[in-house]
Amino acid sequence: MQLGLGGRRAVVTGGSKGIGYAICEELLAEGASVVFCARHGDDVRSAAERLAERGTVSGVVCDVTDPVDVEQMVSAAARTLGGVDVLVNNAGGAHPGGFEDLSDDDWRRDLDVKLFSQIRCTRACLPHLAASPAPRVVNINAVYGRYPDPAFFATSVNRAACHNLTKVLAAQYGPRGILVNSVNVGFVDTPQWERIRAARAPESTREELLARLAAAEVPLGRAGTPDEVAGVVVFLASDRASYVTGAVVDVAGGMGR
Ligand SMILES: NC(=O)c1ccc[n+]([C@@H]2O[C@H](COP(=O)([O-])OP(=O)(O)OC[C@H]3O[C@@H](n4cnc5c(N)ncnc54)[C@H](OP(=O)(O)O)[C@@H]3O)[C@@H](O)[C@H]2O)c1
């Protein structure tokens, strides 16, 4: 299948590791040029060096919870790339915990990195997307947004808001040709699971924890890999998804019945 992504210009938030890194790899393999961001400079530099073997890429240090950082990152990306056709809002992180474990500050931090980061990055990219021949936004979300789990309480609530952000952006900007979709992740083996393991199951290895959760909740019986998510994200960013907008697609091995 020809995805038609050659020459497209993509911004990926949280591209130094995990799912975001795999999305950068896949976009580069399809001939897109990429600017990605993350907070830790050493990780950004090392990821950019590895990704440069695959195509035209640069990394920017940016915290998506900081409005000034986001404005600067998107301006720099648009200058470097000559515009922006694709925005992948991927940066985020798990905040495990039940209702009584969450303070107001925890809720605010989680909303900031999940919902507000998608709002800010999309707003900053809008003028560039409006000038693109094939503008796309893909938001990385979680199955918990429509299949709530009290053990991931804040994620369950805040990702539901992200789903409606996707749908209402799709409704508002569809007439201008800007396609906005969402990919829901279930359990995907990435560095963030090391943090979840330490908080929730310090006696287990990451593989044991993921295998246990997948056996209980995932019909396919295993955790996913970052490239299994990246393939669907890049399809949604491509010309072959030209009639898909406002969709929330699960890439979660059937989790969330
Ligand atoms: N893996 C899963 O099972 C799973 C399940 C549901 C949803 N998700 C969602 O999928 C997305 C990717 O997750 P992942 O598992 O790949 O996570 P990960 O392995 O922890 O990687 C997260 C990436 O985002 C960056 N990042 C985190 N906070 C950021 C911030 N405030 N500003 C800029 N960059 C930031 C990280 O780099 P720095 O730390 O250097 O900033 C890193 O590059 C997240 O939104 C996550 O919530 C994942």
The ligand as an SDF file (V2000), in Angstrom:
LIG
                    3D

 48 52  0  0  0  0  0  0  0  0999 V2000
    2.4910    2.1420   27.1220 N   0  0  0  0  0  0  0  0  0  0  0  0
    1.2120    1.9470   27.4380 C   0  0  0  0  0  0  0  0  0  0  0  0
    0.7970    0.8240   27.8200 O   0  0  0  0  0  0  0  0  0  0  0  0
    0.2180    3.0810   27.3300 C   0  0  0  0  0  0  0  0  0  0  0  0
   -1.1090    2.8430   27.6750 C   0  0  0  0  0  0  0  0  0  0  0  0
   -2.0520    3.8720   27.5410 C   0  0  0  0  0  0  0  0  0  0  0  0
   -1.6480    5.1110   27.0640 C   0  0  0  0  0  0  0  0  0  0  0  0
   -0.3460    5.3220   26.7660 N   0  0  0  0  0  0  0  0  0  0  0  0
    0.0120    6.6590   26.2910 C   0  0  0  0  0  0  0  0  0  0  0  0
    0.8370    6.5820   25.1570 O   0  0  0  0  0  0  0  0  0  0  0  0
    1.7530    7.6940   25.1460 C   0  0  0  0  0  0  0  0  0  0  0  0
    3.1860    7.1880   25.0270 C   0  0  0  0  0  0  0  0  0  0  0  0
    3.4410    6.3330   26.1360 O   0  0  0  0  0  0  0  0  0  0  0  0
    4.7630    5.4540   26.2850 P   0  0  0  0  0  0  0  0  0  0  0  0
    4.3360    4.2110   26.9610 O   0  0  0  0  0  0  0  0  0  0  0  0
    5.5140    5.4000   25.0140 O   0  0  0  0  0  0  0  0  0  0  0  0
    5.5390    6.3540   27.3690 O   0  0  0  0  0  0  0  0  0  0  0  0
    7.1180    6.4740   27.6960 P   0  0  0  0  0  0  0  0  0  0  0  0
    7.7950    5.2230   27.3280 O   0  0  0  0  0  0  0  0  0  0  0  0
    7.1890    6.9480   29.0940 O   0  0  0  0  0  0  0  0  0  0  0  0
    7.5810    7.6480   26.7110 O   0  0  0  0  0  0  0  0  0  0  0  0
    6.9690    8.9030   26.8760 C   0  0  0  0  0  0  0  0  0  0  0  0
    7.6230    9.9120   25.9700 C   0  0  0  0  0  0  0  0  0  0  0  0
    6.9870   11.1760   26.1910 O   0  0  0  0  0  0  0  0  0  0  0  0
    7.9530   12.1060   26.6800 C   0  0  0  0  0  0  0  0  0  0  0  0
    7.2750   12.9980   27.6220 N   0  0  0  0  0  0  0  0  0  0  0  0
    6.6770   12.6730   28.7860 C   0  0  0  0  0  0  0  0  0  0  0  0
    6.1870   13.7640   29.3940 N   0  0  0  0  0  0  0  0  0  0  0  0
    6.4770   14.8180   28.5730 C   0  0  0  0  0  0  0  0  0  0  0  0
    6.2620   16.2070   28.6450 C   0  0  0  0  0  0  0  0  0  0  0  0
    5.6420   16.7700   29.6990 N   0  0  0  0  0  0  0  0  0  0  0  0
    6.7000   16.9840   27.6370 N   0  0  0  0  0  0  0  0  0  0  0  0
    7.3290   16.4450   26.5580 C   0  0  0  0  0  0  0  0  0  0  0  0
    7.5750   15.1320   26.4410 N   0  0  0  0  0  0  0  0  0  0  0  0
    7.1600   14.3300   27.4400 C   0  0  0  0  0  0  0  0  0  0  0  0
    9.0610   11.2500   27.2870 C   0  0  0  0  0  0  0  0  0  0  0  0
   10.3380   11.8810   27.3470 O   0  0  0  0  0  0  0  0  0  0  0  0
   10.7960   12.8050   28.6150 P   0  0  0  0  0  0  0  0  0  0  0  0
   10.4970   11.9990   29.8370 O   0  0  0  0  0  0  0  0  0  0  0  0
   12.2380   13.0600   28.3710 O   0  0  0  0  0  0  0  0  0  0  0  0
    9.9630   14.0430   28.5260 O   0  0  0  0  0  0  0  0  0  0  0  0
    9.0930   10.1060   26.2780 C   0  0  0  0  0  0  0  0  0  0  0  0
    9.7510   10.5130   25.1000 O   0  0  0  0  0  0  0  0  0  0  0  0
    1.5080    8.4560   26.4530 C   0  0  0  0  0  0  0  0  0  0  0  0
    0.6320    9.5310   26.2300 O   0  0  0  0  0  0  0  0  0  0  0  0
    0.8470    7.4190   27.3410 C   0  0  0  0  0  0  0  0  0  0  0  0
    0.0580    7.9680   28.3570 O   0  0  0  0  0  0  0  0  0  0  0  0
    0.5900    4.3430   26.8720 C   0  0  0  0  0  0  0  0  0  0  0  0
  1  2  1  0
  2  3  2  0
  2  4  1  0
  4  5  1  0
  4 48  2  0
  5  6  2  0
  6  7  1  0
  7  8  2  0
  8  9  1  0
  8 48  1  0
  9 10  1  0
  9 46  1  0
 10 11  1  0
 11 12  1  0
 11 44  1  0
 12 13  1  0
 13 14  1  0
 14 15  2  0
 14 16  1  0
 14 17  1  0
 17 18  1  0
 18 19  2  0
 18 20  1  0
 18 21  1  0
 21 22  1  0
 22 23  1  0
 23 24  1  0
 23 42  1  0
 24 25  1  0
 25 26  1  0
 25 36  1  0
 26 27  1  0
 26 35  1  0
 27 28  2  0
 28 29  1  0
 29 30  1  0
 29 35  2  0
 30 31  1  0
 30 32  2  0
 32 33  1  0
 33 34  2  0
 34 35  1  0
 36 37  1  0
 36 42  1  0
 37 38  1  0
 38 39  2  0
 38 40  1  0
 38 41  1  0
 42 43  1  0
 44 45  1  0
 44 46  1  0
 46 47  1  0
M  CHG  2   8   1  16  -1
M  END
$$$$
